Amino acid sequence: MPPVDPAMREPKGDHNRRLSLGLGPEAFAAEAGITPEALRQYELTSPDQDFDLEVARRVGEALDRLEANPPSTQKVRN
């Protein structure tokens, strides 16, 4: 699947994806190469607000990479 255009990302959806990986904000921010504060600002963006496209790009890339090879923190429940 091709990467999503950063301008089309959904911060709240990305937040939920991060939570499903079992990663806290500090650990995920380190994986994405951004600060925890930048991640927090991104994830708290309302649907009608603009967000930092570079942060969105990095978050998307980290989510895609981690979902393809989940960290040990992710718990699978059936």
N, C-alpha and C positions, 0 to 999 in steps of 0.2 A: 504494500500500500504506500503511495507516495506521501511525503510529509504534508501536513496541513499548513496552508499559508498562515504565518503568524497573525495576520490581521483578522483571520477567521476563527482563531482559537476562542474557547469559552473558559475563562478563568475558574468559574465554579466547577465546571466539569473536570478541569485539570486538577483542581483541589481534591475532588472525589477520587480521581484516578490515583493521586499520590497516597491518599488514605488507604486505598485498597492494596497498595504495595507495602503498607505497614511502616512507612518511613516518616519520621518526624520532620519538621521544617528544616532543622539544622542539617540533618543528614542528606535530605533531598537537595537543599540549596547547594551543598558541597558537590553532589553528583552533577548538578546542572551548571556549576561554575558561576553561581550568583550568590549574593548575600541573603541571609535569612530575612532581612528587612525587605529586600526587593521581592522575594517570594511572597511574603506576607502582603505587601501592597498589591501584587498581581492577583493573588487568590481572593482578596477582598474587593476586587473591582466589581462594581455593579454593572448589569447588562447595558446600561445607557452611558457608561463612562469609557473613556479611552484608556489604554494601558500601554506599557513600554513594549514595543514590538521585539526588541532584542531579548528581553526577559522571556516573552512568550515563545520565541524561537528556541531558546535554551531549555525552557521547561518542556516543550513538546519533544525535543530531541531526547532529553533525559527520560521522559516517560516512555517513549517508544523503545529506547534501548533497555530500560529496566523491565518493561513488560515482556520483551522478547527473551530476557534472561532474568527472571525474578530473583530478588534478593532473598536470603534466608528468613527475613522478617515477614515475608508474605505467607499467610496461613490459608491453605485451601480447605474450604469446608463444603461438604456435599450434603 
